[in-house]
């Protein structure tokens, strides 16, 4: 894993954004606000969504045909659901220019990068990205040019990657305010399973556990709100993440289940010292994960 925080502000020429929801719309707004593109093309199936993005200033031109929108584009960013990325890559393969750079924003990387390595010419001018920015809200109406400021973007580094394309993608995320970390796609998925995907599953379980207890609205505190906030995310998005990072999530859930069994045993046995050590370890582990002293 390598990190680079050097800031650059290049110009990307014609940029095609495929999917103009929260992430795609925010990217368009950020590029326009910083004068980083000559023209921004928006691609999607829903014309009304594209019109909303255009009205809000996130894109300049509307396209419903991906190949048409890719013609002459210097940079193409796939902001579609994760399960659609491979299909979009297959569709793009025969219609992008030889110098175009393609990236994505999907939350899982190994399956997508493996597909690109197997099907695209080498050296790869597709570079997988995962900007860790967003919210439970979606749609271009919630887009903001500041979405990526202060965030971390994980960029997949593969042996067959074109160095120039990698530099372009890293420069893109630097330019919109993100800190970039290069990461192997397999490591990405293993780590994100434990820091993002499983926490979302747990949040959904806790929300369901409380709701099944009856009317709890009068006893819900900030702790419940903090822990379950992410359970408000789009169900289809998290379904797809689980299915495209299956092995890493299953392994992490197995370890989590084992730890919960241990905690249940501590409580059943009135293991005072073990319980205190458990919560102490949790406190210390959180500080370590966040890089806090």
KADA-V172468 format. One record per helix or strand. SS is the DSSP state (a for helix, b for strand). FROM is the first residue (numbers start at 1). LEN is the number of residues. Records with the same first field share a line. If there is no record, write none. Layout:
SS->FROM-LEN ; FROM-LEN
//
This chain:
b->2-3 ; 14-5 ; 39-5 ; 61-3 ; 75-4 ; 101-4 ; 124-1 ; 126-2 ; 129-3 ; 152-5 ; 161-1 ; 179-5
a->22-12 ; 47-9 ; 66-5 ; 82-12 ; 110-10 ; 140-3 ; 163-13 ; 185-27 ; 217-3 ; 222-11 ; 235-10 ; 246-23 ; 272-18
//
